[in-house]
Amino acid sequence: MSAIQKIRPDLKGPKFRAKRDQILDAAVATFRKKGYAGTSIEDISRQLHLTKGSLYYYFHDKEDILFACHERSLDHLLSIAREVRRTHPDPEPALRELIGKHARIMVEEFRGTALALEVGALTGPRLKRVVRRRDEYEGTLRTLIEEGVRSGAFCTVNPKLAAFAVLGAFEALGIGAGA
């Protein structure tokens, strides 16, 4: 048990996680309305009728909240990518399902915001982790396209450009380009 867990034993408990999720939902809604730079900790706490200090029990700062939003979305995206790869051996239905589930996560998790554009607000190890995980997801998408081209299911395309086109379509629709 870490020193922090000795002080705050509920750190990993269901109530703690549920409250963190509520805060993340409120943060995403506020980021959507005001943008990351225009949002304050007070704005997020006001959404939940909490004090600013209450948020600091769950997160260190606003960047920590943004990072957690990206982590949660990437967790879901990478999980569905693994599931789709496991359940669909053929690239065409796999790609169709992955794109559909990706859109659903972006709408449900990020509430239709292009929060992915706020990645630049992250710094240091947080930024590196989000970029690495986002690239991992993009790699799965690219691999599906490569397999589809090789099998003849898709026309001959540059898989990297095609993957960027798919992700760019989400951005153009205003629903984010993949966390």
Salt bridges, closest charged atoms under 4 A:
ASP21 OD1 - ARG72 NH1 3.66
ASP25 OD1 - ARG72 NH2 2.86
ASP25 OD1 - ARG111 NH2 3.76
GLU42 OE2 - LYS52 NZ 3.08
ASP43 OD1 - LYS34 NZ 3.16
ASP43 OD1 - ARG46 NH1 3.23
ASP61 OD1 - ARG126 NH1 3.61
GLU63 OE2 - ARG126 NH1 3.61
ASP64 OD1 - ARG126 NH2 3.48
GLU71 OE1 - ARG129 NE 2.77
GLU71 OE2 - ARG133 NH1 3.03
ASP75 OD1 - ARG133 NH2 2.66
GLU83 OE1 - ARG86 NH2 2.05
GLU92 OE2 - ARG96 NH2 3.02
GLU97 OE1 - HIS88 NE2 2.22
GLU97 OE2 - LYS101 NZ 2.82
GLU109 OE1 - ARG72 NE 2.87
GLU109 OE2 - HIS76 ND1 3.25
GLU138 OE1 - ARG142 NH2 2.91
GLU147 OE2 - ARG85 NH2 2.76
